[in-house]
Amino acid sequence: MKALFHYLSAGQSSSDGNVRTMRLATALVLVAGLGATAAALRWQQQDLQARAKNRFDQQVDRIEADVKHHLNLPFTGLKGAAGVYAASLSVERAEFRAFVESSNVGLEYPGIRGFGFVERVKSGAVKAFVAAQRRDGSPGFTVKNRGTAPDLYIIKFLEPAAPNQAALGLNLAEDPVRMQAIKRAITTGEATLSGRIQLVQDDSQRPAFAFFLPIYRQGLQPATVQKREAELLGILLAPVVVEEIMAQVVAGMSGQTRLAVHDSLDDSGATPDNLLFELGGLSRLARDATPMFETARVVLVGGRPLTLRMGTTAAFEAQQGSLAPWLMGLSGSVLSGLLALTIWLLGSGRARALALARRMTADLARERQRLHNIVEGTHVGTWEWHVQTGALQLDERWAAMMGYDLARLGPQQISDWRDRIHPDDAPAMNAALKRHFRGKSQYFECEHRIRHRDGRWVWVLDRGKVSTWTLAGKPDLMSGTHMDISDRQAAQLALRTSEENFRQLFESSLHGILQAMPNGSIQYANPAACQLFGLTQEEIRQRGRAGLVDPHDSRLHILVAQAMLSGHARGEVTMHRGNGSRFECELSLTNYLTPGGEACNNLFLRDVTKRKRAEAEISALNAQLEDKVRKRTAELESANKELEAFSYSVAHDLRAPLRSIDGFSHLLEKTIAIETAERSRHYMNRIRAGVRQMGELTDGLLSLAHVSRTSLKNESIDLGAVSQDALQACREREARRLVTVHVQAGLVAMGDRALLRQVMENLIGNAWKFTAHAADAQIWIGQLAQDGPEITTFFVRDNGAGFDMAYVEKLFGTFQRLHSPGEFSGTGIGLATTHRIVARHGGRIWAQGAVGEGATFFFTLPAALAADPA
């Protein structure tokens, strides 16, 4: 090509060959120029595409960081709440509410509904648990959806209480999603995040999360799963509506990105069923136009993977359209023509000049690209300030950082910049500028806040330097950078807040707290400890740990050694107050490391002198009570022996004369002549009937006494078969009677076989007896519908004589009868015996009836025989 240009510069244009060569050279240059233009156009398009992709990736990185930050905020609050339990052996409702109010949930933890405490309660202890909560400042406390699980996980506290009242007392054991997270928290000992749930206190029933943090007795995490299960004190809870906590993330997106959050491990599992949050209709991308860029990120929150799907919006893609490539193409084409014409006119000299210009342009482009790459790699925005005119030039990254579109922002002045700076930070920034302008600092550097387009404040690190000065020595051109340090400032604020919270806990704790060094010297003592010992903090420091403990008590050394091995220890120690008095102190000791790696101690103290005195009094009272019980037992044993002697007397001494009277009466009856002794025979029959009745009364009394003394044997009994035996005995005694009997199948009970047989014989015997005058006598024996899993109700019904319900209370009394002996025979002891047998089995018996319409006797039996009530 140089030879061709040389040939052209030599002026060989007169001959036809030279003309053809010039034309060929011009054509070649024109074709080359157009080709270069096309290549430049393609490069420009690729560069724009790369810039757009880079901007999208930066937005994705920022959104991912914001999502992680806001979703991990609840764990920070839960760890603060855990400190309340670490500093106290028992946390009451008022103390927990005070912590939540001091945390200022709405400002420090945006999107969180509150903080709560979940307690594991055995199903048999629910009533006691509810009573305890009602005594602890919640009179309306009740357990919701109790269920049938052996362990209930009940929300004991949930503050602020007013907006969370619907969830207080909720049993989380009935929700498999929440229980899965709770079990994982207990097993791992770590904070966990639940799957997608809905909060009962959220009227809109939007997708929500529950954050859980297990806490253990003595404030330390056990080493094994079994110990964690055994030492579990409860689970701290933070309910969150996803839409509310994501509002802070959405505020910084400026409509440039679509976002969907799914409860799934990877993008392939992102379905509408597990959709938690959506902004910009990202879930409809499959059927709408494909976005310019789309990506998926998986974040891990509380041990649970969440998939973030992000894509560009129409607003983002509209910014990518540019006329620059087409202008470049048009300009390249024009320049190609001009270049060809220039070659035609100027020859090789101009060609060399243009080649040099192209090299310089390429070098400049490379330099600009290098500077651009440096700025992109440092994730900062740049600015240039013409100090004397006040004109300000900003780049796209600075505009994006502040939520603006650089093309729409328009010309900027330093006054516009100053208006965006937080008023509290302006004095420090002006002072830093003055120091740099006066040469007192080599660079200008200042941390301050700038107002974002959406109104929030963004922390930036502002650095710059004057590059040119006027002839008068005044600053002319100054350049610098802005770096977004909001996350760092937020972390520092969170650290300061956490330190303040722990300081408040230390100062306001009702228990004495000491912090001791390895050598036993005291570093800090809270006000409760000073009050406990009656000493100032300085006096406690002077005494040290050894000066507070009774020198004859070696238990503290054992506790310190135990804490060195396991990290914590708990026990009782005798200590001295400032006035020399001694007191018993319950001590909980834990280890912590100083920044230098020294193992120091936290000592939590509580005066238990009154409790020890009360325990001693209780022990003495128990001893007195046991002595009284022994004496009373001896008296009862003596009374029982007397009753046994009475029973023997009834069985032997009283029955002997009855047998004698009956025998001689029978002999006398045989000696009376039939034709002369009708009235005498009548008197004799009356005497024998009285003897038989007295014998029946004696047998009834013995049976009643036998019921009270017999020990119960628990076994399964077929009451249907027992009923059939009793009915057969009745038929044999009165073979001429016709009674219709209905016995329900499957009448099975648990109890003492002999005693329950006596119950059925008494009830069926009564039904048989009192249907004697019925035209169509019928008896029904069966079981009512199940009252519950532990109680069964049986009945015996007849259509006989019945009774007046006004006298129902007399039925089960000894010797009580509602019919005269002339109507129906009997002693009045059978139902009393039946009542006592059912009561000994832990059941109850009652009756219903009407005169002339029959009677029904009901009795209940437990599914299993409990401890003998006798």
C-alpha positions, 0 to 999 in steps of 0.5 A: 500500500505504501508503494501505491501511495508513493506511486500516486505522490509521484504524479504519474497520472498522465498515462492511461495505466496510471489513471487505471492504477489511481482508480483501482487504488481509489476503489480499493481504499473506498472498499476498505473504508466501507469494510472498516466502517462495517467492522466499526459499526459491529464493534460499536453494537457489541460494545453497547451490548457489553455495557448493557450486560455489565450494567445489568450484572451490577444491578443483579449483584446489588439486588442479591446483596440487598435481598441477603441483607434484609432477609438476614436482618431478623436473625440479628434481632433474634440473636439480640432476643437470645441475649435476654434469655442468656442474661436471665434464668426466667424471662417474664412477659413484661421483660420480653415486651420491654426488650422488643419495645427497646429494639424499635422493630419498625425502624431497625428491622423493616418488614418484620411483624415482631419477635416472639417466643415458642415454648415446647409443652407436653399435652398433659401440661397444657392447662398448667401452661395456660394458667401460668400465662394468664397469671403472667399478664395475659388474662385472655391467653388460650391455646389454639388448634391444640391437636393430638400431638404429644408435644405442643409448640405454643407461641408464648410471647409475640410482641408487639402484642396488638397487631399479633394478637391472632397468633398468640397461643397458636400451636405450631405443631399442627403446621408441618411447614413450621414444624420442619423448620423448628425441628431443623433448628433444634437438631442443628442448634442454628437459626433456620427459615421456614418454607412458604407459609401464611400468617394468621395475623395477616388479613391479606394472607400473603406469602410469608416466612417464619424465622426460628432461633433455638435457645437452650438452658444456661445460654449455651448450645449443647454439643449433641443432638440429644443434649439439644433436645433435652436442654431446649428452653424454647424457640425465638420467632420472627414472622415476616410477610415477604412482600413487606420485607422486600419493599426495601429491596424494591425501593432501590431497583428504580424500575430497571429490573424484574424480580421473582423470589421462589422457595426452591433450590435452583431455577428449574424448581421455580414454579407458581406454586412456590412463588414468594414475591414477584415484581414486574411480571417475571413469571410471565416471561415465558409467554411474553417477549423475551427480555434482553437479559435474564438470570437466576441466583440462589441465596441461602437464608437460615439454611434454606435456599431461595431462587432469585429470578431477575430480568430486564424491564422495558425501561432498561432496554429502552436506554440501550437504543442508540443512534451512535452505531448508525451515525458511525456507519453513515460517518464511516461511509462519508469518511470512506468517500472523503478518504478515497477522494483525498487519496485521489487528490493528495496522494501518498503524503495525505495517506501517511498523515491519515495512517498516523491519525488512525494510529493515534485514534486507536491509541486514544481509544485503547487509553479510554478503554483502559480508564473505563475498565479501571473505573468499572472494576472499582465499582465507583462513579466519577465526577469532574468539577470546574471549580471556577465555573461550577460546572459538574460532569458525572458518569453513568455509574454515578447516575445509576448509583443515585437512581438517575438516567444520565441522559435525562439528568441534564447539565449539572452544577456544583449547587445541584450536588450540594443540594443533594448532600445531607445537611448534617454532613455538609460542614464536614465536607466543606472543611475537607475541601478547604483543607485540600484547597489550602494544601493541608491535605494531598487529597480531598476525602470525606464520608457523607450521605447523598439523597437518592432519587427515591428519597433515601440516603446513600452513604458514599466515600467521596475522594478527589484531587485538584489537577489544574490551577489558575494562574492566580493559584486558585483550583481550576479542575478537580476530579474524583470518585464516589464509592457506595459504602451504605452496606458498611455503614449499615453494618457499623450501625448494627454493631453499635445498636447491638452493643447498646442493646447488650449494654442496656441488658447488662445495666438493667438486669435484675440479676447481678452480673460480674465480668472477671479476668483469668486472674480473678480480677473484676472488670465490670459489675452491673448495678444489680451486683453492686446492690447485692453486695452493698458495694460500689463498682470500684470497691468490688474491683478492689476486692476481686472475685476471691474477696467476695466469696467465703474463704471456707467455701471451695465450690467456686474453684470447682465451678471455675474449673468446670467452666474452663472444660465445658464453657459453662457451669452452674451451682451455689456459693456462699458469698460476703456482703460489704457489711460482712454478712453472708448469704447463699448465692446461685451462680451461673458462670460462662466463658468469653474470649477477649480480643487478645484471646484470654478466657474470661468469665461472666458470672450471673448471681442471684441471692437464694438465701430466702429460698434456702430458708423456705426449703428448710421450712418445707422439709420440716413441715414435710417431716411433720406431715409424714409423721401425722400420716403414719399415725393416721395410717395406724388409726385407719388400720385399727379401724379396718380390723374392727370392721373385719371383726364386725363382718365376722360377727355378722357372718358367724354370730348373727347367722347362727341364731337365724339358722336355729330359728328357721330350723325349729320353725320348720319342725314346729310347722310339721307338728301342727295338725292340718285341720286345726292349725290354719292360723298357726300355719299362717303365723309360722310362715310369717316367722320363716319369711322374716327369717329369710328376709333377715338372712338376705339382709345379712348376705347383702351387708356381707356383699357390700363389705366384701366390695369395699375390701376386695382388691381389683383385678384388671382384665377384659370382660365380655359383658354380653356373655355375663348378661346372658348368664344372668338372664338364664339364671332368672329364667330358671327361677321363674320358668313360666315367665315370658320376657323379651330380651335385647342384648347388643353385640360387642359389649366389652369392658375392662375391670374386675370380672367377679365384681362386674358380674355382680353389677350385671346380675343386680341390674338385670335381676331388678329389670326382671323383677320389676317387669313382673306385672308388664303385659309385654315384658322387655329388657334391653342391654347395650352400650351408648355411642362412645363418649371419648377414647377413655370412657364407655357408657353401658345401660340396662333398660326395662318397660316395667313398673318404673319409679318417680324421678323425685326420689331418684336420689334414694335409689343407691342408698343402703336399705332404700326402697321405692316399692313396698315388699308386698309389690316387689321383694328385695332388701334395698342393698343391691343398688347400693352394692352396684353403686360402690362397685362402679365407683371403685372402678372409677366410673359413675352410675345414674338412672332415669325412669317414670312410673309405669313406663319402665326404668333405665340404669346407666353406668360408665367404665374407663378404658383401663383400670386406674389406681384403686380409689379404695 
